[in-house]
Each structure stands twice: as C-alpha cells, then as structure tokens.
Amino acid sequence: MASSLSVLVLLLCALPHVLGTSCKLLRPTNTGGLEAGLIIVPGAYIKGTAYQPLAQTIQQLSPHKLWVGLTDGYLTDLPNPLELPSAIQACKQAIVRDGMTSDVFFIGAHSLGGTFLQMYLSDNPSQATGMLLWGSYLTSSYPLATFPVPVLTLNGDLDGLVRLGYSWKKYREFTSLNFSSITVSQKPVVVVPGLNHGHIASGTMPPLILDMDLPADLTMEQAHRLIANTSANFMVANTPNITLGQQMEAARHLRTQINATGMLLRPFDVVSSLDSDGKSSPWVNGAQLQIIGAPEALESKLTVETKMVDNIFELGNNKPHIEKNGDKVTVQVYAKFDYPFNPIDNSEPYVSTNMLSAKMKRQSAVAKELGPGDYNSPQTCKDLNQYAFQIASMFVSGRAMTRYRQKGRQLTFGEDDMKTTGSGWLSAGLTFEDQPDGTVKVTSPALVTSLNVPFGLDGMHYCKLLSPFRALEYIYTDSLRHVS
C-alpha cells in the first residue's frame, strides 16, 4: 500500500516483459458442495506460491468444491495494472481446463495487490463474484457503498503497513451504510486481533514488511485459520444458488466478527472526537483550561472558545484574546490541525493530526481579568502532552496497553523548546526523537510572552501539541515498530 511502490509499478509497466505471468493451480480438497474458484494476487515482492498455505486452509474450511489459482511471475514479483488482467485470465483458463464448470470466481489480494485489483474490478466487475482484500483496503477513490462487487476488507490490529487507523476509517465507512444483512454479507470490514501484515503469506517477507510490520500475537497456523474462516464465510454469503441456510449462517458469523471489530475500534471513535467534534477541538479547549487552572469558585465565570483555522497564514494573523462582559470572561483561542499530506490515501501516514498548533493565553493574563484565587500551578506544553497521553491511555484496550508496556518504545516528554518569535514558533513542529535507551522523546515548540509586551502580544502561551488521538495511534501501532 506504499506510494513509492505505486510509482515503481507505473515505471515497470513501461518495460517489456517477455516471460509473462504464471498460475499455480490447487485442485479442490472437498469434492462436495457448489463449485467456486478463488484466484489470489500477491503483495509486492512476494511470490504467488507463498499464499499456498493460506489457500489450502481456505479450501479445508470452505464448504465449496473450491479451486484455487495462485497468480505468479510478475515482473520483479511486483503485481501491476499491466500484467494483472492477463494473470487473472490465465488462472481462470487453467482452472476451467482442469475441470471446473462453474462461473463463480472470487479474487483475493494482499497488500499492494489489493490496490491494483480494486482498480481492475471497478472497471471489470463481471470478472469476479466478490473481492477479498487482505492487508489492504478500498482507497478513497473507490467508496465502499458504490463498489460494483461484494468486497471483504480484512486486516489485523498488528498490521504495520495498514495501520489500525485505516481499518478504523473503513469501519466507519461501513457503519455509515445501511446496516442490513445485505451490507453485512457484501461489504464486511473485519479486524483480526493479533494478526500482522506478513501473516497473509508464508515464508520470508520482503525487506519493507520486515522493517515496518509489528510483532504478531498469533502463530502462522492460527492466523491462517482465522483469515480462512472469515474468507470462507464471505464467499458462502455471496455464492449464487447456495442454500439459504448456509448463507444465513455465514452472515451470522460475519456479523459476529463485525461487531467484535466495532468493539476493538471503539477507542478510536472516542479519542478521535477529542481532537475534533467537526466544528472545534475539545482537546484545545481543554488544554487552555488546563493552562488557566482556575479555582472552582471562578469556573462558572469562564468560557473558552476555540476557532480552527485552515492554514498557517490564518494562524499567524490571528491572536488569542480575552473578552470581559461584567464578571464573565471569554478566552478566544486559535488552533490549526496539521494532517499528513496523503492525496492517494496510502496507509503510511497517521490518520490523526501530526500536531495541533494552539495559540492560547497564559494563566496570569486570564487571572488578571477573572480575578484572584487559588489557581493551579502553571502548566507547560510538556505538561499538556503528558496529559494527552494519559487521556489516550485511559481508552486503550487492556491488551493493547499491555503490549505497549511490555514491548513498545515508551514515550517520554522533553522540556519545551522555547521560541522567541512568532515566526520561529510557527515554522517549528512537534518532534519525536529516538533515544539511545530505546524510548522516543516528544518535544513541543512553545512561545510564552510576559504581560508587559506591547502591540497586543502580551500574555501569550503558544504550543505545538500532541493530540490524544495521535498518542492513541502511537500506542497501538508505532510504538511496536522496530522492537524484538
């Protein structure tokens, strides 16, 4: 699913390939049941035959008389749009020649293979009864609701190449559809606990997967049975002329897995809403309140409003200010999200914001208007980042938190990087720095001004903040990279 691989594929498509693709045929192990075919497209730099153990497990668990064709022989072992159509047709023809009489064909694909398979089937939907995406997903160019064939999206919560945040996005897209038995059968989104990216295939993985993938909780055999069970149920649910009882039972199993996926992804729903509620940022509001630390007796007189701006120029041109109306005080804060640039919807960047740039007022400036009292100790940007991590930790599943504590690279928090000018603060970013002891240090650029600075620049407290959602993604995914 990496963008650099996509570029390489386009370059390779311009080269002649005299050898052509091949197909490894696996005959049915179950001689009963309705006939169906399953064609498998490999991931980048993985041989098609590496999927034979998974394919054989699917054959064992499927009630179909299931023929399997493993596409192989792509130029540099990289599936690509030029060779994919002929590879699929070659497998179909091989299966039919060997004796299959049905026209029911499912096509499964792993990783980058899924990226190009969705492109092919969106234009050629008659070529498949359904599509199975393993360690892959429909990109934003292909909405789940309108994709022309049934599609199973199956990923692991320990997939280091399809980070869990992208599975969460696809699950949200699924839940936006009409949650009917048809949707459950035709567009299921499933996350398998303990599964990583390399589990789909077998053997030694290519360098990119070895570098980016996360340590798995499952053996290869356990993983293949879980993948095969869901895949078999998806194929049963979408096979024409199969018994209604079989379809209903398959749909029941899919619904159970979908519901379990929703529970697994629930922390992403909750914590992402703290970053943004669609209009403002509850987290920035909370950060300003933390900085103020007002006495309980004065809290009812205090309001914080956060206005989100779209670009760095708006952020630079707007300054936080305090408005007083009688004994009521309103603090106007400005903030900006900094989401990763990801026009092709590849799965490398965070789903959450890289940082939240927040222009707030310092405690003493607000206390001057709100009135005297027993205020909390002044807070730093470092304190707020630690608080963001604590909030994320409250919602992380027990299993994920145990992984983080036992295996993960722990986050530490550095002292604020104090800036002396607004431009210096604007151009700086939140940093994550690997430390010699294996931890990762988070540091915020900050700008704090005194109350006697002229030109309306008095009493400022600017922070580039870690968001709770970014902290959540780190705990689930990035903390587990490059660990034994």
Buried (B, 14 or more C-beta within 10 A) or exposed (E): BBBEBBEBBEEBBEEEBEEEBBBBBBBBEEEEBBBBBBBBBBBBBBBBBBBBBBBBBBBBBBBBBBBBBBBBBBBEBBBBBBBBBEBBBBBBEBBBEEEBEBEBBBBBBBBBBBBBBBBBBBEEEEBBBBBBBBBBBBBEEBEBEEBBBBBBBBBBBBBBBBBBBBBBBBBBBBBEBEEEBEBBBBBBBBBBBBBBBBBBBBEEBBEBBEEBBBBBBBEBEBBBBBBBBBBBBBBBBBBEEBEEEBBEBBBEBBBEBBEBBBEBBEBBBBBBBBBBEEEBBBBBBBBBBBBBBBBEEBEEBBBBEBBBBEEEEEBBEBBBBBEEEEEEBBBBBBBBBBEEEBEEBBBBBBBBBBBBBBBBBBBBBBBBBBBEEEBEEBBBBBBBBBBBBEBBBEBBBEEBBEBBEEEBBEBBBBEBBBBEEBEEBBEBBBBBEEEEEEBBBBBBBBBBBEEEEEEEEBBBBBBBBBBBBBBBBBBBBBBBBEEE
